[in-house]
C-alpha cells in the first residue's frame, strides 16, 4: 500500500481506502471455496478532524452505515460483501468522499461518481 503522507509523520486531512481480506473460513480441501458467499471487506478512512464518517453503497441500498473511529483518527467499517463489483462512497461529516485507493471510479444510478470495489 502506498502512503500519501510522504514520510512527514502526519496523515493528510482525508485519506480513505478499502482493504479486502481473506475469509477466516478454512476448508479441508484446497481449492474449494467455503460455503459462504460473502467475503469480509474492511473500509478505512483517515479523517482525524471529522466528527462523523459513514459508508454508503449499493450493498446497503445507499443507506449510510456509521464507521467506528479509532484513537489515531482512522475510521473503520467491516462489511461482508458478495462476489462481484460494488459501488460505494464515504460521507465525511456529510460530504460525499471518493476512495483514492478504490479499484476504480464509476457513475451510480443517479450519475454521481462512486468508488468501486471488486470482491472475488
Order of alpha helices (4+ residues) and beta strands (2+ residues): beta-beta-beta-beta-beta-beta-beta-beta-beta-beta
